[in-house]
Amino acid sequence: QVQLVESGGGLVQAGGSLRLSCAVSGRTSSTYGMGWFRRAPGKEREFVARISGGGVSTSYADSVEGRFTISRDNAKNTVYLQMNSLKPEDTAIYYCAARKSGTITWTSWGQGTQVIVSS
């Protein structure tokens, strides 16, 4: 298991940018695939983006493709989510998640960071 702590959320106007960070501790972060999820008010949690342990492979939800970028710095044990061209519908609590490389179940979750996009 790893421990995850998100930061970087806040209030931003539509069209603006934010960068979320997820600090990873407890195990070597490069052995874990990392992901970002979000839960909007009144909705189910949804996948946003993921990145492989080595950072070579990424994938995104259709709703954020081309606007969000996931990256990682394994030397700093940190995963990032750069969010550009934000829309009001991006308003949500954003969660960082981890899973052992080669597995499909997300086993570790952060406490979440709130993102509010005003119109």
Secondary structure, 3 states (H helix, E strand, C coil): CCEEEEECCEEEECCCCEEEEEEEECCCHHHEEEEEEEECCCCCEEEEEEECCCCCCEEECCCCCCCEEEEEECCCCEEEEEECCCCHHHCEEEEEEEEECCCCCCCEECCCEEEEEEC
